[in-house]
Amino acid sequence: MTSLTKTPTPQDLPAVSDVPLTHGSLPRRAAPLTLLGSVLAGLLLFVLDWSPAWCALLAAAGYTLTVYLWSRRVEGSRKATDRVVTAIVTSAFLLALLPLVSVLITVVGKGLARFDATFFTNSMRGVVGEGGGVHHAIMGTLIITGLAALISVPVGILTAIYLVEYGRGRLARYITFFVDVMTGIPSIVAGLFAYALFELFYGPGVRMGIMGAVALSVLMIPIVVRATEEMLKLVPNELREAAFALAVPKWLTILKVVLPTALAGIATGVTLAIARVIGETAPLLIAVGITTGDNFDPFDGRMATLSVFSYYEYVSPGVPPEPSLDRAWSAAFLLIIIVMALNLVARLVSRLFAPKTRA
Amino acid sequence: MAKRLDVSDLDIYYDKFLAVQGVSMTIEPRSVTALIGPSGCGKSTFLRTLNRMHELVPNARVEGKVMMDEEDLYGPNVDPVRVRRHVGMVFQRPNPFPTMSVYDNVAAGLKLNNKRMKRSDMDELVERSLRSANLWDEVKDRLNRPGSGLSGGQQQRLCIARAIAVQPDVLLMDEPCSALDPISTGAIEDLIVELKRDYTIVIVTHNMQQAQRISDTTGFFNLKAIGEPGALVEIDATTKIFTNPGNTATEDYVSGRFG
C-alpha cells in the first residue's frame, strides 16, 4: 500500500455523495434576452451619438460580463467559461466578417450604377466623360490570367510531383524552402522582376501582356505547388504500393493512379490560385500598363486589365469625375463577381472530380 | 505458372539497421506457406523482399539470394518492375483504386501498363479473374460501379482478383484477413485453398488457426532477443509445427505460452 501514499486521501476530496448529478441552469430565455438587452443598450448609445465602434464593443462586453457573472452564480464555473468563450468566438467571427460585408455592400451599391450593355461591349477608345466600357479590360484580364495559369500550372504541378514522389535530400529541401520564400514575395516585386527581365531583351519602357503573365506566375507558382503538394500527400501510400505490386512502373503509377486520385483537390487548388492572382494590380501596373482601346495581343504593347483600369479611373478621373468613379466601382464589382464565380467553379470541380464511393 | 522460391542467407536492412538476419527457406510451388511470429519480427519485411517491394523504402537493401526457379531475383540487371510482374501481392488493408470501377480495378494490371487488348478478351479476363476470386456472382451486375463501394471482404477479394488477373507465378499475402470479419475471412481462406492449385502462395498471418487451416508449410519468425534482428526460427510442415515443433520457442508461441 506504500505506493498509494501520494494519491489524495479521502479527506482532500469531497465525498462522492456530496457531488450532485444536477446543477442549476439559467432560465431558458436568459441568454437571448440578455443579448437583446445589450444590443438595445448599444443602440441607445448610438442614438446618443456615440461612435458605432464603441457601441458594439460596449454591447458585446456588457453581454459577456453579465452572462458570465450570472452563469457563474447559477450554473458553476465550467458552464460560465463555456458561455464566455462562446461569446468571444462569436464576436471574433462577426469582427472578421465585418470587412467582407462592408466591402460587398459598398462595391455592389456603387458598382451597379454602370452595369449596362455598353459597359460590357465597349472599350474606352475616344471616350471622355460618360459612357465607355471595360470590354478591353475584361479580355485583357482573362488573357493575362489565362497565360499566367498556362505557365504556372505545369511548373507548379510538376514541382509538387517532384517534391512528393521523387525529392529526397538537399535539393528537395531547398526547393521547399524557396517555394516558401516565393509565397512571401510582395506582388510589386514580382512586377519589377518581370519588367527587369523583359527590359534585358526589349530595352527600357517595354510593356506587354506576357510580362504581366510572367509576373503573375511568380505569385501563382508557389500557391499551385503548395496546394498540389498537400493533395498528393493525401493520396494513401497503399494505392502506390498496389500499383507497384501490379508491376506498374513509377511514372505510370503517378500518372494513372496518384494524379487521378488527387485530381479534385489539385483542380480546386489551381482554381483558387487563379482567383488569388486575377485581382492583382501592382505587378500589372508596372509590367502591362493600361490602354484605352482593344489590344488582345499579349506580345505587343500595353493591355488593359480590370484591376489597373479601376485604379486609373480612380486616380485620374475626368472632369466631371463621376462617370470615371462609376466605371471604377463597376470594374471592381465585376472583379469580385469573377473571383466569386471562380470559387464556385472550384467547389463544383472538386465535387465533379472527386473519387466516387457510391454511384 | 507456380514457381519455386529458394531463399538462402538473406539479410534485410533498413539503411544500417539489420532487420532480419540469415533467412533460408524453400517455398514449394502449388502450396501455401504461412509465416507466423510476434509483431515486429520481420515477417512482412521478409515477404516484401520476395517481390522487391522492400526497396521502395529509401535506403532499404538486402544481402543474399532469392532464387525463383533458376533466376536470382536480386541478380545484376534484374528489373524490380519485372519481378513484380511475376510475384503479385495482396495487402493487409483492401486497397482498390478509388478512381476506378470494379471492372477497371481487375483490369488495372493491364490498363495501367497501357497494354492494348481486345474488348472481348478483356471481358473474359475480368470475368475469369473475378470468378477465381469467388466474387463474380456478387458484382457481375455492378462492374461499372466504383470498386471502393464494395464491402471490406468484397474489396479484399477484388484486390485478389486484381492480383491474379496478371497471372503471376507467386502470390504474396500480407495478413489479408486481419481487417475482415469471420465470414469474409472464411471466404478468403476457401479462396486461398483453391488458388494454390495454380499459384505458389506465401501468407503472413497472426491467426494461428488460419495458418493451421490453410497452409501446408509454416515458418516461425522471432526476434533473437530485444534489439536483435528477427530471424526464421524454424520452418516445417504445418502439422509438425503445430503438434511437434523442433524448437521450444516455437512450441511456446503456437501453444500460447509465449514470453
Boltz contact constraints between the chains, C-beta under 6 A:
constraints:
  - contact:
      token1: [A, 238]
      token2: [B, 95]
      max_distance: 6.0
  - contact:
      token1: [A, 239]
      token2: [B, 95]
      max_distance: 6.0
  - contact:
      token1: [A, 242]
      token2: [B, 95]
      max_distance: 6.0
  - contact:
      token1: [A, 245]
      token2: [B, 84]
      max_distance: 6.0
  - contact:
      token1: [A, 245]
      token2: [B, 89]
      max_distance: 6.0
  - contact:
      token1: [A, 246]
      token2: [B, 109]
      max_distance: 6.0
  - contact:
      token1: [A, 247]
      token2: [B, 81]
      max_distance: 6.0
  - contact:
      token1: [A, 247]
      token2: [B, 84]
      max_distance: 6.0
  - contact:
      token1: [A, 247]
      token2: [B, 85]
      max_distance: 6.0
  - contact:
      token1: [A, 248]
      token2: [B, 112]
      max_distance: 6.0
  - contact:
      token1: [A, 248]
      token2: [B, 113]
      max_distance: 6.0
  - contact:
      token1: [A, 249]
      token2: [B, 81]
      max_distance: 6.0
  - contact:
      token1: [A, 252]
      token2: [B, 112]
      max_distance: 6.0
  - contact:
      token1: [A, 256]
      token2: [B, 112]
      max_distance: 6.0
  - contact:
      token1: [A, 257]
      token2: [B, 97]
      max_distance: 6.0
  - contact:
      token1: [A, 260]
      token2: [B, 99]
      max_distance: 6.0
  - contact:
      token1: [A, 261]
      token2: [B, 99]
      max_distance: 6.0
  - contact:
      token1: [A, 355]
      token2: [B, 98]
      max_distance: 6.0
  - contact:
      token1: [A, 355]
      token2: [B, 99]
      max_distance: 6.0
  - contact:
      token1: [A, 356]
      token2: [B, 146]
      max_distance: 6.0
  - contact:
      token1: [A, 357]
      token2: [B, 146]
      max_distance: 6.0
  - contact:
      token1: [A, 357]
      token2: [B, 148]
      max_distance: 6.0
  - contact:
      token1: [A, 357]
      token2: [B, 149]
      max_distance: 6.0
  - contact:
      token1: [A, 358]
      token2: [B, 149]
      max_distance: 6.0
  - contact:
      token1: [A, 359]
      token2: [B, 145]
      max_distance: 6.0
  - contact:
      token1: [A, 359]
      token2: [B, 146]
      max_distance: 6.0
